[in-house]
């Protein structure tokens, strides 16, 4: 099976790639809190759903980020979107960083190391980009947290959920 990862800079995806990505985003939308289809931003901090038109806004914003597209036999199986030269004021010690806004692998393609391949690609980005990588995941996303631990990401900040006191948003980071 041929696996390749394509790096698309903002606004540079083909129409076919955009349609494939939109289909995958729709397929996994409900696995995110709030669902991707109701978000108004790829870095949405407030976990309240937005109006129905937000899915267009979310996807449009996603297209304006860097995106890694993981293909197997020319079929999109996963993606990772990221912002370059991002700054989080809550974490001033890391300075400007690469912020991973979304990562997902098609459910039928999971448990085969594809998310690891996407993260390894981010870790190998050119040195002209910031050295730090930052991302956020929910404290209940145990498989993702385990993967990030094996890749050397460290817990930097926990933000309690406004919806569920048993769930935190965990910010993790590492130098490349």
N, C-alpha and C positions, 0 to 999 in steps of 0.2 A: 504494500500500500504506500503510495507516494504522499508524503506530508510536506507541505510548504507553508511558510508564514510570509505574507506580504505586508510591507509597511506602507500605509497610505497616509500622506500628509493631508492636512485640512483641505477639503474641497477637491481632492484629487482622485476620488473613487470613480470607477466606471459606473454607468447606470446599472449594469448587471450586478456589480458588487454591492451597490446601494440597495437594490431589490433583495438580494440574498441576505444582507445585513438586517434590513427591515423585517424580513420574514423570521429570522432568528430572534430578533428582539421581541417580536410579538409572541413567539413560541415560549420564551423564558420570562416574559414580563411579570407574571404573577408570582414568581419565585423571589422577587425583590420586595422590600418594604420601604416606602409604598411601591406598588407595581410600576414598572417602567412606563406603562401606558398612561399613567396618571401624573407622572412627574413633569415639572416645568423646567428642570435643569438637570444636568449630569452631575452636579455637585450639590444637589438639594439637601439642606441640613434639617429643615422642618419636615417631620414625617406625617404631614397631612396631605391628603390627595388634593390635586388641583382639578380644574374643570376638564371636561372631556376633550377640549381642544389642546390640552397640554401635551398629548402624545406627539403631535406634530412639532411642537416647540422642543420637546426632549430630543426627538430624532434629528431635527434640524441642527440642534446644538451638538449632538453626537457626531454629525458629519463635519463639523467645524473643528474637531479635535483630531489628533493623530490616532490612527487606528491600525492595530495588527489584526490581520485576517488569517485565520488558520484554515487551510484547505486540505482535504484528503480526497484524492482522485477528483480534483476540481470542484468539490462540494464544500461549501462553508460549514465548518463544524464548530468553530469558536471564534471569539474576538476579544480584544482588549483595547479599550480606548484610554488615551492619556493626554494630559495637558503638560506642555513644557513651560518652564519658567513660572511655576505656580508658587505662591507664598501663603502659608497658613499662619495668621497672627497668633494663634494659640500655641504654636510651636516655633518660636523665633530662633531657637538654637539650630534648627536645620536649614534655615534660610530658604533660598529659592530652590525648588525641587521639581521633579517630575511627579505629577499626581495621577495615579491610576484611578479613573473615574468609574469604569465598568469593566468587568470581565465575566464571560460566561462561555460555557461549552454546551452544545446541543445535548439534551438528556440522553439520547441514544448513543452518544459518543463518550460518555463520562467513564471515569475509572480506568483510563488508558494513558494518563500522563499528559494530556493535551494542555490543561491549564498550566502545568509545570513548564511546558515548552513555551507558552506565551510569556510567562514571567522570565524565563531564561533569556528570551529575546529582548525584553525590556532591560534586563541587567547588562546586556551586551550592546546597548545603543552607543552611538559615537560619544567620545569624551567631550565633544563640544557642548553637549547637553549637561544639565545639572547632575551632580554626583549622587544626590539623595533621591530616593524613590519613596513616596508617601501614598498610603491608601487607607481606606476605611472599610470595615466589615462589621457585621453584627456579632455580638458575643455568642449567639446561638448557632453561628455558622461554623460548627466544629471542624468539618472537613477542610474548609478553606483556611481556618486558623492553623490546623496541623500542617498543611502544605506550606503556608507562609513561614512557620517555624523551621521546617526543614530547609527552606531557602535562606534562612538567616535574618528574617524580618524580626524586629523587636517592638514590643508594646511601648507606645509613646504616650498615649492619652486614652482615657475612657470617658465617654460622655453618656450619662444616664438617659434612657429613652423617656420621652414625654408621654408615651402611650403605655409602656409596660415597664414597671420598676425592676423587673428581673432581666431586662435586656439593655445592654450598653452598646453604643457605637464605639468600636475599638479602632483607634488610629495606630497603624504600624508603619515602620519605616526601616530603611537600611541604605547604606552607601553602596554604590555599584563597584 
